[in-house]
Amino acid sequence: MPPRIAALAVALATVVLLAVASASGGRPTRPPPASGLRVEVLDVGQGDAILLQPAHAPAVLVDGGPPGDDLAAKLDTTGVHGLGAVVATHDQADHVGGIDELLGHFPVARLVYARLGSAPLAEARGAGAIPVRVAEGDELRSGLLRLEVLWPPLELLADPPPGTDPNQLAVVLLARWRSFSMLLTADAEAEAVPLDPGPVDVLKVAHHGSEDAGLATLLDRTRPRVAVISVGAGNPYGHPTPGTLATLAAHGVHILRTDLDGTVEIDVHGRSVEVRTGG
């Protein structure tokens, strides 16, 4: 059955169009995009797993969700059978648990990280993935897809203060495809991590929609039209919080949530962007 249009098209920018649609039924296996870029914020429960598929270039996975979610099967339905890189934003189970299960059972060329324990690095090497450490100012490329590392700075990685919250050292990426941009904040709340990437089209909300006193300022700077919250249904943390939802709504941001909408798929073709949910 073809997707059902769930909202009118709205302008993301002067040359970018957004359409929100709702798919019905299950997720059949889909071939990789023939052109453009496909981004999927996968429904992995209380965790993050974001797949970026640039046409004619290796796919990149940012985080792998919690353990036990059968990430390899989810990737198979997307038409992906190998990854050019997996980014482990920070060493917490809801972001790297699925990566641990993926390594050795799914082809991964590189494991990209800023701060990670010795055990997962050794496991990556044993599985044939090359560890690549990054910090603010670095850039990853796959075809025309660019992933700019906005955080953490190298000096903070070299000497983090005792007791530093791992979320404050999470890798923050700005994904760019031609004129389209998406800010991937991992668990780095704006109240603790200074970010000023300029305007973006889509925001992946930090830390599953936790309370964030810096969110309003970030929205003022970035002005996204769509925000995606990767969050588990009925989670015990109260995510996303009423305050975060209210702040996004007050800024006129269209909110999508994996607990309510399932996997969120963003297809970028030329100067148009189409967003589908319900996968």
Summary of the structure (lengths in Angstrom):
residues: 279
radius of gyration: 17.3
end to end distance: 13.0
largest distance: 54.5
contacts: 984
relative contact order: 0.17
helix: 22%
strand: 32%
